[in-house]
Amino acid sequence: MTTPIPTNQARMSTNDIVAATTGTLRSVGTLGGEITGITSDSRAATPGCAFVALHGDSHDGHAFAVAAVARGASLVIAQAGRPMPDLEGATVIEVRDTLEAWGALGRAHLRAWRSAPGGAATAKRAVAITGSAGKTTTKELCARILASLGPCHATPGNLNNRVGVPAVAFSVEASDVFAVFEIGMSVPGEIAALARVLEPDVAVLLNVGLAHAGGVGGTRDDVAREKGAIFEQLGSSACAVASADDSAVLAQLTRTHATRIVTFGRADGAQYRLLERTPLADRGSRVEIEVPRPRRRERIVLELPLPGEAAAIDLLAALAAAEAATESAMTPALLAAAVSGIGSISGRAAIRRLEGDILVLDDSYNANPASMRAALETLTEIANASGRRTVAILGEMKELGPLGEAEHERLGSEIAERKISLVIGCGGLIDLTLDQAAKAGTSVAKADSTLGAAELALEAVRAGDAVLLKGSRAAGVERIWDALAKKHGAERSAEDREEHR
């Protein structure tokens, strides 16, 4: 997990913790009956906090409980059956599973947040966003829109799993009116578990692709079943926000108890609909959208500083979620102001510039078939608008299970159709992509590693090019930006370096 777990000031009594986790109070310490702050990292323990002893294949938090108490933790949540040393002065609560308890505490904190007086004109609302591609962009756009209406807390970086999501929940403060969460998936049941933690008032399902298909059964239907759990967990008063362009998403709506359903996309029947989009070279797009209003439809035109069709669709999803959360309509002026300053999102279709008028589309954070297609579309759009040669530097797409080889070959055909000038591969299954593209006449250059691909890129990239960097996290494609930037006189910002650390 590259994004550091944030600290928090979540407050709970011992009795509340026992009730939330259905745990057993094994010992009552002398360090206090109410905790301030919840952590799973002994190094981040502070006086009066609770330490949850999470464990996994390569670590066991129980081994660090003494260190957490030494740093001031007054309460420790331990798993039944795990060996525990004497924790002098600390209260110990024993639970069946510490990861489930971690999530249960996140749920309890959010329930307390919703019920606490906030002095806002609108009720406090939580939005949860998932999908195979576009989660982070949609989250950032939704958070910006909501922040224009009241204090909003949103998932930082990539904290979207069963450890990260509750950690973000703990950081939601009483003064926040809105909370926007990104939810990821890599194993069966993860979406359902996180939706139970968040109990979202609005849930967004952007699309269903093959991201992490290998971990949940290997097919698109398997991914749809897992992603659709976000709708199944909604209460009757919640709102489900779904893509009108994706039949697999729409099929999941049959699982929801939500009384409100809102759709977005290009499709004729979409309530939030993209009508027209005009690329503005490397400055994003001019978009014309149609949105529902009482007894009428309203058209809004604005500039979105993010490139590509996918970002425009993400804007629709974000606006639909924000208006569902507030149960009010955004004015065109307020919406335009909210999105105008978003700039780039690190590693997600961010346009960077190198000396020699080289444009780099840095989409290196992760990759799956859907996001690869979107990135290639954006690359060609930017290049065509300014007459540039296109260079795609690609790492393989991980976690596709038995579909991995076929999807990489299919990507090669799509590259050839888009007439990419040069494709450089970082090894692994991406070699199949290059082989397929080469059969159709595309120029390719193979390397057996990311380092090797960086060396090829340094030789091949020239002034005026439009360059795409894309691959799964394990491929480490962001290192190629570092090599190009070193040669051409550009550097990542401190924020970028932290995001890719």
TISEZA-209351 format. One record per residue (C-alpha): x, y, z; residue in one letter; chain; residue number from 1. Coordinates in steps of 0.001 Angstrom, whole numbers, plus 500000, padded with zeros to 6 digits. Example, Ala and Ser with C-alpha at 12.3 -4.5 7.8 and 13.67 -1.06 7.14 Angstrom:
BEGIN
(r (512300 495500 507800) 'a' 'A' 1)
(r (513670 498940 507140) 's' 'A' 2)
This chain:
BEGIN
(r (500000 500000 500000) 'm' 'A' 1)
(r (501740 503126 498787) 't' 'A' 2)
(r (499518 505695 500505) 't' 'A' 3)
(r (500290 506053 504224) 'p' 'A' 4)
(r (497467 505224 506618) 'i' 'A' 5)
(r (496202 508572 507956) 'p' 'A' 6)
(r (496129 509338 511650) 't' 'A' 7)
(r (492787 510057 513246) 'n' 'A' 8)
(r (491098 511337 516378) 'q' 'A' 9)
(r (488180 508896 516441) 'a' 'A' 10)
(r (486699 508686 519949) 'r' 'A' 11)
(r (484929 505669 521450) 'm' 'A' 12)
(r (484249 504261 524881) 's' 'A' 13)
(r (485278 500749 525837) 't' 'A' 14)
(r (481633 499736 525980) 'n' 'A' 15)
(r (481043 501106 522467) 'd' 'A' 16)
(r (484019 499143 521153) 'i' 'A' 17)
(r (482832 495920 522775) 'v' 'A' 18)
(r (479371 496438 521312) 'a' 'A' 19)
(r (480619 497338 517838) 'a' 'A' 20)
(r (482986 494383 517583) 't' 'A' 21)
(r (480844 491892 519592) 't' 'A' 22)
(r (484072 491276 521464) 'g' 'A' 23)
(r (484820 490020 524940) 't' 'A' 24)
(r (486398 492265 527555) 'l' 'A' 25)
(r (489350 490192 528823) 'r' 'A' 26)
(r (491022 492749 531037) 's' 'A' 27)
(r (490336 496288 532167) 'v' 'A' 28)
(r (493394 498482 532271) 'g' 'A' 29)
(r (494211 501603 534213) 't' 'A' 30)
(r (494945 503834 531230) 'l' 'A' 31)
(r (491439 505198 530696) 'g' 'A' 32)
(r (487977 504120 529548) 'g' 'A' 33)
(r (487659 506173 526346) 'e' 'A' 34)
(r (490061 506002 523441) 'i' 'A' 35)
(r (491130 508762 521072) 't' 'A' 36)
(r (492467 507431 517789) 'g' 'A' 37)
(r (492436 503946 516261) 'i' 'A' 38)
(r (495468 502415 514582) 't' 'A' 39)
(r (496864 499091 513378) 's' 'A' 40)
(r (500455 500372 513242) 'd' 'A' 41)
(r (502320 500255 516553) 's' 'A' 42)
(r (504661 502985 515278) 'r' 'A' 43)
(r (501679 505330 514911) 'a' 'A' 44)
(r (500270 504613 518383) 'a' 'A' 45)
(r (499617 507711 520489) 't' 'A' 46)
(r (498623 508189 524139) 'p' 'A' 47)
(r (495076 507014 524709) 'g' 'A' 48)
(r (494576 505302 521349) 'c' 'A' 49)
(r (493259 501845 520480) 'a' 'A' 50)
(r (495583 499370 518750) 'f' 'A' 51)
(r (494006 496701 516543) 'v' 'A' 52)
(r (496276 493692 516038) 'a' 'A' 53)
(r (495691 492910 512367) 'l' 'A' 54)
(r (497495 489938 510904) 'h' 'A' 55)
(r (498214 488525 507467) 'g' 'A' 56)
(r (500421 486063 505639) 'd' 'A' 57)
(r (503622 487980 506351) 's' 'A' 58)
(r (502869 489962 509521) 'h' 'A' 59)
(r (501116 489640 512857) 'd' 'A' 60)
(r (500138 492752 514760) 'g' 'A' 61)
(r (499944 490774 518007) 'h' 'A' 62)
(r (503743 490737 518045) 'a' 'A' 63)
(r (503713 494544 518212) 'f' 'A' 64)
(r (501068 495015 520889) 'a' 'A' 65)
(r (503675 495629 523602) 'v' 'A' 66)
(r (505320 498305 521456) 'a' 'A' 67)
(r (501937 499961 520850) 'a' 'A' 68)
(r (501204 500060 524583) 'v' 'A' 69)
(r (504687 501432 525243) 'a' 'A' 70)
(r (503837 504310 522887) 'r' 'A' 71)
(r (500653 505030 524809) 'g' 'A' 72)
(r (497929 502750 523426) 'a' 'A' 73)
(r (495410 502263 526219) 's' 'A' 74)
(r (493339 499544 524556) 'l' 'A' 75)
(r (494296 496539 522438) 'v' 'A' 76)
(r (491948 494510 520263) 'i' 'A' 77)
(r (493295 490979 519850) 'a' 'A' 78)
(r (492099 487893 518020) 'q' 'A' 79)
(r (490929 484889 519996) 'a' 'A' 80)
(r (493457 482074 519958) 'g' 'A' 81)
(r (496462 484256 519198) 'r' 'A' 82)
(r (499249 484334 521783) 'p' 'A' 83)
(r (499370 487656 523626) 'm' 'A' 84)
(r (501978 488913 526088) 'p' 'A' 85)
(r (500974 490665 529287) 'd' 'A' 86)
(r (499932 494227 528482) 'l' 'A' 87)
(r (500258 495967 531801) 'e' 'A' 88)
(r (497847 498864 532169) 'g' 'A' 89)
(r (496022 498334 528861) 'a' 'A' 90)
(r (492459 497183 528357) 't' 'A' 91)
(r (492238 494072 526163) 'v' 'A' 92)
(r (489212 493152 524048) 'i' 'A' 93)
(r (489221 489771 522334) 'e' 'A' 94)
(r (487371 489314 519042) 'v' 'A' 95)
(r (486751 486502 516577) 'r' 'A' 96)
(r (488597 488248 513737) 'd' 'A' 97)
(r (490545 491488 514041) 't' 'A' 98)
(r (490035 492483 510379) 'l' 'A' 99)
(r (486271 492212 510826) 'e' 'A' 100)
(r (486587 494186 514059) 'a' 'A' 101)
(r (488592 496876 512225) 'w' 'A' 102)
(r (485735 497248 509749) 'g' 'A' 103)
(r (483103 497165 512501) 'a' 'A' 104)
(r (484834 500070 514240) 'l' 'A' 105)
(r (484794 502026 510984) 'g' 'A' 106)
(r (481064 501398 510690) 'r' 'A' 107)
(r (480476 502473 514302) 'a' 'A' 108)
(r (482464 505659 513790) 'h' 'A' 109)
(r (480464 506582 510677) 'l' 'A' 110)
(r (477185 505899 512445) 'r' 'A' 111)
(r (478259 508226 515243) 'a' 'A' 112)
(r (479319 510823 512651) 'w' 'A' 113)
(r (475922 510733 510953) 'r' 'A' 114)
(r (474032 511097 514228) 's' 'A' 115)
(r (476186 513889 515669) 'a' 'A' 116)
(r (474884 517460 515206) 'p' 'A' 117)
(r (476746 519271 512467) 'g' 'A' 118)
(r (474834 522496 511955) 'g' 'A' 119)
(r (474636 521911 508197) 'a' 'A' 120)
(r (471597 522532 506031) 'a' 'A' 121)
(r (471830 519023 504618) 't' 'A' 122)
(r (472118 515678 506398) 'a' 'A' 123)
(r (475520 514033 506494) 'k' 'A' 124)
(r (476002 511684 503578) 'r' 'A' 125)
(r (478547 509046 502544) 'a' 'A' 126)
(r (479221 508186 498895) 'v' 'A' 127)
(r (480917 504916 497859) 'a' 'A' 128)
(r (482391 504515 494366) 'i' 'A' 129)
(r (483563 501329 492670) 't' 'A' 130)
(r (484140 500006 489156) 'g' 'A' 131)
(r (486825 498399 487031) 's' 'A' 132)
(r (488156 501751 485794) 'a' 'A' 133)
(r (487763 505418 486702) 'g' 'A' 134)
(r (487250 505076 490472) 'k' 'A' 135)
(r (489872 507589 491516) 't' 'A' 136)
(r (488938 510197 488912) 't' 'A' 137)
(r (485259 509936 489832) 't' 'A' 138)
(r (486085 510127 493531) 'k' 'A' 139)
(r (488183 513246 493064) 'e' 'A' 140)
(r (485533 514940 490916) 'l' 'A' 141)
(r (482709 514027 493305) 'c' 'A' 142)
(r (484691 515269 496292) 'a' 'A' 143)
(r (485405 518594 494573) 'r' 'A' 144)
(r (481752 519081 493715) 'i' 'A' 145)
(r (480589 518256 497235) 'l' 'A' 146)
(r (483337 520381 498812) 'a' 'A' 147)
(r (481833 523396 497081) 's' 'A' 148)
(r (478706 522795 499190) 'l' 'A' 149)
(r (480194 521812 502536) 'g' 'A' 150)
(r (483201 520202 504257) 'p' 'A' 151)
(r (484023 516921 502510) 'c' 'A' 152)
(r (486435 514140 503424) 'h' 'A' 153)
(r (487610 511806 500643) 'a' 'A' 154)
(r (489802 508747 500257) 't' 'A' 155)
(r (493431 509811 499966) 'p' 'A' 156)
(r (495530 507959 497398) 'g' 'A' 157)
(r (494735 504272 497036) 'n' 'A' 158)
(r (493301 503371 500447) 'l' 'A' 159)
(r (490442 501376 498951) 'n' 'A' 160)
(r (490719 497902 500496) 'n' 'A' 161)
(r (489592 496247 503753) 'r' 'A' 162)
(r (492394 497921 505700) 'v' 'A' 163)
(r (492375 501275 503939) 'g' 'A' 164)
(r (488637 501995 503804) 'v' 'A' 165)
(r (488006 501735 507576) 'p' 'A' 166)
(r (491169 503782 508146) 'a' 'A' 167)
(r (489705 506530 505962) 'v' 'A' 168)
(r (486397 506227 507832) 'a' 'A' 169)
(r (488142 506858 511159) 'f' 'A' 170)
(r (489435 510147 509733) 's' 'A' 171)
(r (485969 511551 509018) 'v' 'A' 172)
(r (485408 514339 511520) 'e' 'A' 173)
(r (482256 515751 513089) 'a' 'A' 174)
(r (482615 518936 511036) 's' 'A' 175)
(r (482534 517010 507745) 'd' 'A' 176)
(r (479195 517063 505958) 'v' 'A' 177)
(r (480170 514643 503188) 'f' 'A' 178)
(r (482481 511646 502920) 'a' 'A' 179)
(r (483486 510115 499584) 'v' 'A' 180)
(r (485050 506654 499539) 'f' 'A' 181)
(r (486747 504706 496776) 'e' 'A' 182)
(r (486199 500947 497033) 'i' 'A' 183)
(r (488463 498421 495313) 'g' 'A' 184)
(r (488315 494673 494889) 'm' 'A' 185)
(r (490851 491879 494634) 's' 'A' 186)
(r (489235 488929 496446) 'v' 'A' 187)
(r (485687 487542 496674) 'p' 'A' 188)
(r (483424 489315 499148) 'g' 'A' 189)
(r (485564 492441 499463) 'e' 'A' 190)
(r (483039 494867 497960) 'i' 'A' 191)
(r (480226 493465 500118) 'a' 'A' 192)
(r (482366 493697 503259) 'a' 'A' 193)
(r (483351 497314 502563) 'l' 'A' 194)
(r (479786 498314 501731) 'a' 'A' 195)
(r (478729 496913 505118) 'r' 'A' 196)
(r (481372 499108 506738) 'v' 'A' 197)
(r (480296 502279 504949) 'l' 'A' 198)
(r (476529 501781 504737) 'e' 'A' 199)
(r (476621 504346 501915) 'p' 'A' 200)
(r (473807 506764 501248) 'd' 'A' 201)
(r (474873 506794 497588) 'v' 'A' 202)
(r (476658 503965 495777) 'a' 'A' 203)
(r (478196 504314 492312) 'v' 'A' 204)
(r (479064 501446 489972) 'l' 'A' 205)
(r (481019 502893 487050) 'l' 'A' 206)
(r (481625 499859 484837) 'n' 'A' 207)
(r (482406 496163 484862) 'v' 'A' 208)
(r (485607 494979 483216) 'g' 'A' 209)
(r (488213 492332 483874) 'l' 'A' 210)
(r (490208 494141 486571) 'a' 'A' 211)
(r (491211 491572 489217) 'h' 'A' 212)
(r (489129 488933 487450) 'a' 'A' 213)
(r (491746 486310 488304) 'g' 'A' 214)
(r (491060 486752 492008) 'g' 'A' 215)
(r (487281 486307 491842) 'v' 'A' 216)
(r (486732 483526 489322) 'g' 'A' 217)
(r (488264 484717 486066) 'g' 'A' 218)
(r (485280 486009 484067) 't' 'A' 219)
(r (483470 489306 483557) 'r' 'A' 220)
(r (480355 487776 485087) 'd' 'A' 221)
(r (482372 486994 488222) 'd' 'A' 222)
(r (483552 490601 488413) 'v' 'A' 223)
(r (479986 491863 487887) 'a' 'A' 224)
(r (478711 489685 490723) 'r' 'A' 225)
(r (481353 491025 493099) 'e' 'A' 226)
(r (481020 494673 492036) 'k' 'A' 227)
(r (477227 494491 492157) 'g' 'A' 228)
(r (477376 493710 495866) 'a' 'A' 229)
(r (477682 497461 496435) 'i' 'A' 230)
(r (474048 497805 495291) 'f' 'A' 231)
(r (472878 494771 497258) 'e' 'A' 232)
(r (474072 496353 500503) 'q' 'A' 233)
(r (472129 499598 500058) 'l' 'A' 234)
(r (469284 500438 502397) 'g' 'A' 235)
(r (465860 501407 501109) 's' 'A' 236)
(r (466499 505139 501543) 's' 'A' 237)
(r (469804 505046 499617) 'a' 'A' 238)
(r (470487 505847 495969) 'c' 'A' 239)
(r (472128 503573 493377) 'a' 'A' 240)
(r (474053 505352 490615) 'v' 'A' 241)
(r (474728 503146 487577) 'a' 'A' 242)
(r (476232 503372 484098) 's' 'A' 243)
(r (473572 503364 481413) 'a' 'A' 244)
(r (476240 502296 478891) 'd' 'A' 245)
(r (477154 499002 480586) 'd' 'A' 246)
(r (474602 496175 480492) 's' 'A' 247)
(r (476508 494287 483177) 'a' 'A' 248)
(r (476132 497264 485525) 'v' 'A' 249)
(r (472442 497699 484791) 'l' 'A' 250)
(r (471851 494006 485474) 'a' 'A' 251)
(r (473150 494465 489006) 'q' 'A' 252)
(r (470368 496946 489815) 'l' 'A' 253)
(r (467975 494032 490314) 't' 'A' 254)
(r (469876 493274 493529) 'r' 'A' 255)
(r (469295 496594 495254) 't' 'A' 256)
(r (466758 497659 497884) 'h' 'A' 257)
(r (467418 501343 497122) 'a' 'A' 258)
(r (464312 503319 496256) 't' 'A' 259)
(r (466234 505747 494051) 'r' 'A' 260)
(r (468126 504723 490907) 'i' 'A' 261)
(r (470055 507225 488790) 'v' 'A' 262)
(r (471873 506489 485517) 't' 'A' 263)
(r (474649 508246 483616) 'f' 'A' 264)
(r (476496 507857 480319) 'g' 'A' 265)
(r (476193 508301 476558) 'r' 'A' 266)
(r (473055 506143 476182) 'a' 'A' 267)
(r (469816 507807 475117) 'd' 'A' 268)
(r (468026 506930 478332) 'g' 'A' 269)
(r (470748 508129 480711) 'a' 'A' 270)
(r (469482 510673 483221) 'q' 'A' 271)
(r (472909 512345 483328) 'y' 'A' 272)
(r (473916 512232 479684) 'r' 'A' 273)
(r (477002 513230 477731) 'l' 'A' 274)
(r (475747 514916 474546) 'l' 'A' 275)
(r (478912 516293 472974) 'e' 'A' 276)
(r (482603 516438 473760) 'r' 'A' 277)
(r (485225 518509 471975) 't' 'A' 278)
(r (488881 517675 472734) 'p' 'A' 279)
(r (491014 520683 473645) 'l' 'A' 280)
(r (494364 519100 472757) 'a' 'A' 281)
(r (496270 518723 476023) 'd' 'A' 282)
(r (493898 520980 477987) 'r' 'A' 283)
(r (491100 518475 478468) 'g' 'A' 284)
(r (487678 518722 476822) 's' 'A' 285)
(r (484715 520997 476294) 'r' 'A' 286)
(r (481691 518926 477310) 'v' 'A' 287)
(r (477983 519416 476840) 'e' 'A' 288)
(r (475881 517418 479264) 'i' 'A' 289)
(r (472178 517044 479956) 'e' 'A' 290)
(r (470965 516681 483538) 'v' 'A' 291)
(r (467568 516084 485159) 'p' 'A' 292)
(r (465752 518964 486762) 'r' 'A' 293)
(r (462205 519226 488139) 'p' 'A' 294)
(r (459815 518997 485155) 'r' 'A' 295)
(r (462589 519596 482607) 'r' 'A' 296)
(r (466038 518695 481276) 'r' 'A' 297)
(r (468886 521195 481517) 'e' 'A' 298)
(r (471921 521441 479255) 'r' 'A' 299)
(r (475240 522506 480753) 'i' 'A' 300)
(r (478444 523312 478863) 'v' 'A' 301)
(r (481767 523477 480669) 'l' 'A' 302)
(r (485460 522789 480272) 'e' 'A' 303)
(r (486847 519710 481993) 'l' 'A' 304)
(r (490622 519938 482509) 'p' 'A' 305)
(r (491022 516141 482250) 'l' 'A' 306)
(r (491623 514512 478844) 'p' 'A' 307)
(r (489608 511753 477205) 'g' 'A' 308)
(r (486082 510426 476925) 'e' 'A' 309)
(r (486422 508317 480068) 'a' 'A' 310)
(r (487021 511408 482214) 'a' 'A' 311)
(r (483878 513045 480826) 'a' 'A' 312)
(r (481821 509971 481751) 'i' 'A' 313)
(r (483417 510023 485202) 'd' 'A' 314)
(r (482270 513634 485566) 'l' 'A' 315)
(r (478676 512568 484906) 'l' 'A' 316)
(r (478928 509826 487522) 'a' 'A' 317)
(r (480424 512247 490036) 'a' 'A' 318)
(r (477732 514861 489432) 'l' 'A' 319)
(r (474960 512271 489668) 'a' 'A' 320)
(r (476355 511009 492977) 'a' 'A' 321)
(r (476819 514508 494401) 'a' 'A' 322)
(r (473301 515600 493522) 'e' 'A' 323)
(r (471882 512359 494915) 'a' 'A' 324)
(r (473773 512956 498160) 'a' 'A' 325)
(r (472587 516547 498519) 't' 'A' 326)
(r (469166 516047 496946) 'e' 'A' 327)
(r (469728 519370 495210) 's' 'A' 328)
(r (470813 520659 491809) 'a' 'A' 329)
(r (474208 522180 491111) 'm' 'A' 330)
(r (474135 525464 489205) 't' 'A' 331)
(r (476220 525488 486011) 'p' 'A' 332)
(r (478487 528180 487451) 'a' 'A' 333)
(r (479115 526269 490663) 'l' 'A' 334)
(r (479791 523035 488772) 'l' 'A' 335)
(r (482215 524724 486383) 'a' 'A' 336)
(r (484086 526320 489280) 'a' 'A' 337)
(r (484258 523024 491167) 'a' 'A' 338)
(r (485912 521085 488339) 'v' 'A' 339)
(r (488023 523867 486839) 's' 'A' 340)
(r (490866 523508 489320) 'g' 'A' 341)
(r (491140 519733 489458) 'i' 'A' 342)
(r (494330 519611 487383) 'g' 'A' 343)
(r (495965 516207 486990) 's' 'A' 344)
(r (495486 513157 489181) 'i' 'A' 345)
(r (498821 511502 489873) 's' 'A' 346)
(r (499357 508411 487718) 'g' 'A' 347)
(r (495826 508580 486295) 'r' 'A' 348)
(r (495863 510048 482778) 'a' 'A' 349)
(r (497946 512994 483993) 'a' 'A' 350)
(r (499525 515052 481221) 'i' 'A' 351)
(r (503150 515933 481935) 'r' 'A' 352)
(r (505581 517871 479835) 'r' 'A' 353)
(r (509212 517311 479050) 'l' 'A' 354)
(r (511642 519585 477294) 'e' 'A' 355)
(r (511472 519323 473539) 'g' 'A' 356)
(r (507672 519673 473563) 'd' 'A' 357)
(r (507220 516038 474600) 'i' 'A' 358)
(r (503821 515300 476132) 'l' 'A' 359)
(r (503604 512316 478474) 'v' 'A' 360)
(r (500244 510807 479367) 'l' 'A' 361)
(r (501142 509280 482720) 'd' 'A' 362)
(r (498527 506610 483395) 'd' 'A' 363)
(r (501032 504381 485134) 's' 'A' 364)
(r (499150 503725 488348) 'y' 'A' 365)
(r (497448 500519 487215) 'n' 'A' 366)
(r (496054 498749 484163) 'a' 'A' 367)
(r (493290 496438 483007) 'n' 'A' 368)
(r (491711 495958 479561) 'p' 'A' 369)
(r (489124 498706 480027) 'a' 'A' 370)
(r (491571 501294 481338) 's' 'A' 371)
(r (494119 500345 478643) 'm' 'A' 372)
(r (491555 501035 475915) 'r' 'A' 373)
(r (490619 504362 477499) 'a' 'A' 374)
(r (494269 505392 477794) 'a' 'A' 375)
(r (495029 504511 474165) 'l' 'A' 376)
(r (491972 506472 473047) 'e' 'A' 377)
(r (493137 509491 475027) 't' 'A' 378)
(r (496677 509201 473657) 'l' 'A' 379)
(r (495505 509208 470054) 't' 'A' 380)
(r (493070 512025 470736) 'e' 'A' 381)
(r (495807 514245 472167) 'i' 'A' 382)
(r (498236 513353 469398) 'a' 'A' 383)
(r (495747 513918 466579) 'n' 'A' 384)
(r (494803 517334 467946) 'a' 'A' 385)
(r (498393 518536 467678) 's' 'A' 386)
(r (499915 516363 464952) 'g' 'A' 387)
(r (502200 514318 467189) 'r' 'A' 388)
(r (503770 510901 466795) 'r' 'A' 389)
(r (502377 508377 469303) 't' 'A' 390)
(r (504539 506163 471512) 'v' 'A' 391)
(r (502955 503694 473939) 'a' 'A' 392)
(r (505183 502245 476656) 'i' 'A' 393)
(r (503291 499399 478272) 'l' 'A' 394)
(r (503622 496941 481122) 'g' 'A' 395)
(r (501471 493851 481358) 'e' 'A' 396)
(r (497982 493713 482845) 'm' 'A' 397)
(r (498059 491566 485976) 'k' 'A' 398)
(r (495375 489515 487739) 'e' 'A' 399)
(r (493364 488574 484660) 'l' 'A' 400)
(r (493464 484868 485447) 'g' 'A' 401)
(r (492823 482467 482538) 'p' 'A' 402)
(r (491856 485381 480281) 'l' 'A' 403)
(r (495268 487017 480534) 'g' 'A' 404)
(r (496786 485775 477275) 'e' 'A' 405)
(r (493675 486415 475171) 'a' 'A' 406)
(r (493223 489931 476572) 'e' 'A' 407)
(r (496827 490856 475888) 'h' 'A' 408)
(r (496514 489634 472300) 'e' 'A' 409)
(r (493252 491557 471864) 'r' 'A' 410)
(r (495009 494695 473089) 'l' 'A' 411)
(r (497577 494276 470311) 'g' 'A' 412)
(r (494836 494340 467688) 's' 'A' 413)
(r (493352 497485 469214) 'e' 'A' 414)
(r (496761 499172 469181) 'i' 'A' 415)
(r (497101 498389 465499) 'a' 'A' 416)
(r (493608 499778 464787) 'e' 'A' 417)
(r (494576 503043 466473) 'r' 'A' 418)
(r (497744 503221 464363) 'k' 'A' 419)
(r (500080 503832 467312) 'i' 'A' 420)
(r (503476 504747 465844) 's' 'A' 421)
(r (505646 502776 468277) 'l' 'A' 422)
(r (504955 500393 471153) 'v' 'A' 423)
(r (507613 499560 473736) 'i' 'A' 424)
(r (506947 496623 476064) 'g' 'A' 425)
(r (508241 495939 479566) 'c' 'A' 426)
(r (508175 492142 479256) 'g' 'A' 427)
(r (505833 489430 480476) 'g' 'A' 428)
(r (502463 488989 478822) 'l' 'A' 429)
(r (502729 492376 477136) 'i' 'A' 430)
(r (504999 490596 474643) 'd' 'A' 431)
(r (501828 488955 473282) 'l' 'A' 432)
(r (500399 492431 472727) 't' 'A' 433)
(r (503459 493515 470812) 'l' 'A' 434)
(r (503456 490340 468700) 'd' 'A' 435)
(r (499837 490900 467691) 'q' 'A' 436)
(r (500418 494588 466945) 'a' 'A' 437)
(r (503531 493783 464896) 'a' 'A' 438)
(r (501541 491339 462720) 'k' 'A' 439)
(r (499362 494267 461698) 'a' 'A' 440)
(r (502334 496470 460848) 'g' 'A' 441)
(r (502889 498415 464085) 't' 'A' 442)
(r (506490 499172 465022) 's' 'A' 443)
(r (507349 497497 468326) 'v' 'A' 444)
(r (510348 497207 470624) 'a' 'A' 445)
(r (510522 494496 473277) 'k' 'A' 446)
(r (512373 494572 476574) 'a' 'A' 447)
(r (512460 491889 479233) 'd' 'A' 448)
(r (512045 494342 482119) 's' 'A' 449)
(r (510904 497866 482962) 't' 'A' 450)
(r (514524 498943 483203) 'l' 'A' 451)
(r (515144 497600 479715) 'g' 'A' 452)
(r (512046 499395 478441) 'a' 'A' 453)
(r (513321 502633 479973) 'a' 'A' 454)
(r (516570 502270 478033) 'e' 'A' 455)
(r (514629 501717 474811) 'l' 'A' 456)
(r (512432 504727 475572) 'a' 'A' 457)
(r (515443 506981 476111) 'l' 'A' 458)
(r (516623 506091 472610) 'e' 'A' 459)
(r (513238 506191 470897) 'a' 'A' 460)
(r (511306 509145 472338) 'v' 'A' 461)
(r (511965 512352 470465) 'r' 'A' 462)
(r (510870 515977 470422) 'a' 'A' 463)
(r (507188 516548 469776) 'g' 'A' 464)
(r (506066 513005 470675) 'd' 'A' 465)
(r (502963 512082 472636) 'a' 'A' 466)
(r (503916 509258 475000) 'v' 'A' 467)
(r (501687 506936 477029) 'l' 'A' 468)
(r (502930 505204 480186) 'l' 'A' 469)
(r (500589 502402 481257) 'k' 'A' 470)
(r (500831 499113 483148) 'g' 'A' 471)
(r (499808 497287 486292) 's' 'A' 472)
(r (501364 498411 489556) 'r' 'A' 473)
(r (503710 495429 489646) 'a' 'A' 474)
(r (505239 496505 486341) 'a' 'A' 475)
(r (506518 499768 487863) 'g' 'A' 476)
(r (506034 501734 484633) 'v' 'A' 477)
(r (506300 505019 486538) 'e' 'A' 478)
(r (510061 504425 486640) 'r' 'A' 479)
(r (510162 505112 482915) 'i' 'A' 480)
(r (508870 508618 483586) 'w' 'A' 481)
(r (511740 509099 486026) 'd' 'A' 482)
(r (514228 508060 483332) 'a' 'A' 483)
(r (512664 510307 480701) 'l' 'A' 484)
(r (512410 513206 483112) 'a' 'A' 485)
(r (516066 512866 484075) 'k' 'A' 486)
(r (517118 513021 480427) 'k' 'A' 487)
(r (514749 515777 479367) 'h' 'A' 488)
(r (514940 518012 482396) 'g' 'A' 489)
(r (511641 517404 484217) 'a' 'A' 490)
(r (510923 516116 487692) 'e' 'A' 491)
(r (507955 514688 489544) 'r' 'A' 492)
(r (506495 516866 492245) 's' 'A' 493)
(r (506944 515793 495856) 'a' 'A' 494)
(r (503298 514610 495805) 'e' 'A' 495)
(r (503951 512416 492781) 'd' 'A' 496)
(r (507009 510858 494352) 'r' 'A' 497)
(r (505052 509979 497495) 'e' 'A' 498)
(r (502160 508530 495469) 'e' 'A' 499)
(r (504512 506198 493580) 'h' 'A' 500)
(r (506748 505370 496550) 'r' 'A' 501)
